[in-house]
Amino acid sequence: MPSNSWVVPQDRVIRFDTNTKYLNLKLNEQTVYKADRIEDAKGNENKTGTMVITNLRFMWYLHKNKKINLSVGYDTITKVEIKSTFSA
């Protein structure tokens, strides 16, 4: 079986609250978009973090504690829904 140098596990996994070293960009991974003050409304209501979109995955981490984080590889995404909300 030929070896594939482009196999990137970050594209195929979902990680919750993982070691913060996994939030570092990997070889050939590039930031496409970054936004602050993004709330994870499902798991961390009323807590804002930073969202980073790269060419391989979507990441989010809590501002006050980077140990609370999420990394979702694009190969695992089947549906995307965007909602604009207002939090007082």
Protein Blocks (a to p, Z undefined) as FASTA:
>chain_A
ZZdfkbcfklmcccehiafklmpccehiacfbdcehiacfklmghiacdddddfkbccdd
dfklmkbccdddfklpcbdcddddddZZ
